[in-house]
Amino acid sequence: MLPNIGWGELLVILLVVLLLFGAKRLPEIGKALGRSIGAFKEGLKDGEQESKASEDKEKK
């Protein structure tokens, strides 16, 4: 996904995020991000199912 980012760059990014949001908010942000990714994946799965269903109807 991000092939040009190494460990050093990731460490700098994490430190900047820590400075911006603070240590207490990081777990909340992580949970929200995890929920968002889960909802996005579920939406993709639903879209694929609807697409297959519409293709099946067109074939009949």
C-alpha positions as CSV (number, residue, x, y, z in Angstrom):
1,M,0.0,0.0,0.0
2,L,2.7,2.5,1.0
3,P,5.9,0.8,-0.3
4,N,8.2,3.8,0.2
5,I,7.6,4.4,3.9
6,G,10.2,2.8,6.2
7,W,10.3,2.3,9.9
8,G,11.8,5.7,10.6
9,E,9.1,7.5,8.7
10,L,6.4,5.5,10.5
11,L,8.0,6.4,13.9
12,V,8.0,10.1,13.0
13,I,4.3,9.9,11.9
14,L,3.3,8.2,15.1
15,L,5.1,10.8,17.2
16,V,3.4,13.6,15.3
17,V,0.0,12.0,15.9
18,L,0.8,11.5,19.5
19,L,1.7,15.2,19.9
20,L,-1.4,16.3,18.0
21,F,-4.0,14.2,19.8
22,G,-2.4,13.2,23.1
23,A,-2.0,9.8,24.6
24,K,-5.5,9.7,26.1
25,R,-7.2,10.1,22.7
26,L,-5.2,7.6,20.7
27,P,-7.3,4.5,21.8
28,E,-10.5,6.4,20.9
29,I,-9.1,7.3,17.5
30,G,-8.0,3.7,17.0
31,K,-11.4,2.3,17.8
32,A,-13.2,4.8,15.6
33,L,-10.8,4.0,12.7
34,G,-11.3,0.2,13.2
35,R,-15.1,0.7,13.2
36,S,-14.9,2.8,10.1
37,I,-12.8,0.2,8.2
38,G,-15.2,-2.6,9.3
39,A,-18.2,-0.6,8.1
40,F,-16.5,0.2,4.8
41,K,-15.6,-3.5,4.2
42,E,-19.2,-4.5,5.1
43,G,-20.5,-1.9,2.6
44,L,-18.3,-3.3,-0.1
45,K,-19.5,-6.8,0.6
46,D,-23.2,-5.7,0.4
47,G,-22.4,-3.9,-2.8
48,E,-21.0,-7.1,-4.3
49,Q,-24.0,-9.1,-3.2
50,E,-26.4,-6.6,-4.7
51,S,-24.4,-6.5,-8.0
52,K,-24.5,-10.3,-8.2
53,A,-28.2,-10.3,-7.5
54,S,-28.9,-7.8,-10.2
55,E,-26.7,-9.8,-12.7
56,D,-28.7,-12.9,-11.8
57,K,-32.0,-11.1,-12.5
58,E,-30.8,-9.9,-15.8
59,K,-29.8,-13.4,-16.9
60,K,-33.3,-14.7,-16.3
